[in-house]
Amino acid sequence: MRSFEVPSFYRSPIISRVKAKRKSRDPRKQDFEPTVLNFGTVRFVLARHFGFCFGVENAIEIAYRAIDENPGKRIFLLSQMIHNPEVNADLQDRGIRFLQDTEGNMLTPMSELKHDDVVLIPAFGTTLEIEAKLKEIGVDVDTYNTTCPFVEKVWKRSAKLATEDYTIVIHAPTIRRVRSSKRFGSVRQNWPRRITPSLFTENRSTKRPAPPSAIPAKRVMPSSSKIWQRQSCCVDSSPAKRT
């Protein structure tokens, strides 16, 4: 797996050595036992997997490269780069401005953008509608697109499943976390999809997972769609299966 140029202040020399040693011993990452640093009276137990993932390191590398390559230019982020307030704050301190907040509210109107402005697409990606608006203005949406490749993989997978008469189910802790659901909805206009805030919502009275019927959902059925298919799948990181 490729390595990324991440600023040194995001790296710990001790942790880097620990990770390098674990990688040499377990390149396929099949050993989930934690690493123990034993200093006698103090023991540090480190999880097998922690820190920046592949997609985050990719996004950070591109973001800081954009700053280095565009001195004097206005640089914008569509929204948070990643779910890390320190990284987002540091980027803002270096002059990057946000176009939207995490709820999708506009902080800087699109009308203020110019064709030579630099716009970074965050690791979560964006909707086809926003992408089209940026292209209409003349903004380059490809050079500094930090969309996680694994996020894109889900989009492509859902588009393929749509051609096989599956119903696409998008679930997340809260509805605002499925901002890219419009991306799914725009890939293909004639397939039904279902959006749920969580498949693991607790029932407050019993503290047990709520049954599917108790989970609020939005069903989108364009007029040109076929009747709701009995086949369905859930879009997440695991392979889709027929139910």
N, C-alpha and C positions, 0 to 999 in steps of 0.2 A: 504494500500500500504506500502511496506517495506521501512524502512529508511536506509540510508547509512552512513558509517563512512567517512565523508569528513573533511579534515584538518580544524581546527578552524579558521585559517586566511582567509578562504573563507566564513565564517559565520559572520553575524552581529547580536549581541544580541538583538538589537532593532527590526530589520527586522524579526528575528526568532520569537519573541514574537507576532509581528503583524500577521505573517503567521499562527502561532499556534492558535491564537484567531479566525482568519477567517475560519480556518479548522474546529474548534469546532462548529462554527455557521453554516457553509455551507459545510458539509463533501462531498457532491456530486458536489461541484463547479458549481452550477447553477446560482449563483449571480455574475454578472460581473461588478457590481458597484465598483469603486476604493475605497481604504481606504484613509481617510483624517486625517492627524495628524495636529491638529490645536494648534499652540503655540501663538495665538494672532496676533502678527505682522507678523508671518511667518507661512505659511500653506504648508505642504507637501502632495502631491497627489500621491498615490502609485497605480500602475496598479494592477488589481486582480491577474493576472498571470505574473510573471517575475522571473528572476534568473535561476538557473540550473534546467533543466528538469530531468525526471527519468533516461533517458539514459546517460546524462552527469554525474550525480552523481554516477551512476553505474561505468562509465569509470574512473572517478577520484579515486573512492575507490580502484578499481583493480590496477590502475597505482601506487598509493602510497604504496599499499600492496606489489607489486612486488619489489619496492625499499627496503622496510623493510625486506623482506624475502630473498633477494639475495645480501647480502653485499659482495663486492669484485668481483662480476660477471659483465660481460658486459651486459648492458640492451639496447635494441633497440626498437624504435617505427617505424612502417612502414611509418608513416607520421604524420601530426598533430593529436593529440589526439582528440581534439574538435575544434570548431571555436572560440577559446578564446586565444589570444596571451599571456596573463599573465600566464595562466595555462601551455601552451606549453613552455614558457620561463623558468618557475620554474622547470619543469621536466628536461629541458636541464641543468639547473644550478645544478641539483642533479645528473648529470652524464649520463642521458639518451641521446642516440644519435638517430638521424633520419636516416632511410634508404633511404627515398625519400622526395622530396619537394612536395608542394601542386599541382604541375603540373605533378607529376609522374616521374620526372627526378631522377636518382639514385644519392644519395649522398655518400652512402657506398655500394660498390658492394656486391651482394649476395655471391660471391665467398669468401669473407672475413669472413663470418659467420661460427661458429663452432657449433657442436651439443649441447654443454652445454651453449650456449648463451641464454639469455632470450629475447624473441621477443614479443612485445605487439601488438595485432591487434587493431587499433583505433576504435572509436565508429561508424565510417562510414562503417566498415567492410573491406573486401578485395576481390580480385578476386580468383576464384578457381585455376587459373594458379599460382598465387603467393603462395597461400596456399600449392599447390602441391610441389613447389620448396622448401619451408621451411621444409615440411615433408621429402623430399628427403635428405636434409642435416641432418635431425635428430632433428630439432628444435621442441619443444613442442608448438603447436599452440592453445591449448585448455585452459591451466591453466590461462593464462593472456589474454584471448580474451575478449575485452571490447565492442564488437559489440552490438549496441543498439538492444534490443529485438524487438522494433517496426520496425527497419530497416529489421531485419530478417523476420518479419511477412510479409513485402511487397514482399520479395524474394519468400517466400513459396506461397503467394497468386498468384503471377505471374506464378509460376510453375504449380499451379493447373489450372489457367485460360488457360494456354497453351494447356492443355489436352482437353479443351472444344472448340477448334478452334477459340479462340480470338486472335486478333493482340495486342501485348503488346506495349503500347506507354509510353516512358520515357521522361519526360520533366523537365527542370531545368533552372535557370537563365542563365547559360552558359554551354557549352558542357563539360568543365572540371569538372563541379560539378556532372556529371553522371559517375564518375570513376567506380562505381560499376555496370555500364551497362554491363560490361563483365561478371559480376556475373549472370545477367539475361540470357545473350547469351549462357553461358556455362551450365546452368541448363538443357536446352533442345535444341538440335541442329536443330530440324526440324520445328520450328515455326517462322513465320515472326515477326519482331519487327520494331518499328519506333522510332527514337531518334530526338527530337526537342529541341533547346536551350531554348525556352520559348513559352508558349501558350499565353503570354500577352505582346509580343513584340510591342513597339509603332511604329506607322508610323510617321516618323519625320515631314512630311508635314502637316498631319492632327491632330497629337497628339492623334489619336484614336488607339485602338487595331488593329493590322494588321490582315487581313483575313488569314485563314489557308493556303491558296495557297501561301501567301507571306512569310511564315515561313520556313526557310531552314530546311531540314530534311535529314536523311540518312535511306534508306530502305534496309534492309538486307534480302535477299531471298536465302537461301542455295539451291543448286540444287535439294535436296531431298524434298524441301518444296512443299506443295500443292499450288494451285493458291491462290493469296491474298484474304483472306476471307473478306466478307462484314461486318461480325460481328467484332467489335473492342471494346477496352476498354482503359481507361487511368489509369496507375498505379500511385496512390498517396495514401494519407491516408484515402480517402473516399471509400465506397464500389463501386465496378465496376458495370457498368450498360451496357446493350446492347444498341447500337445506331441503 
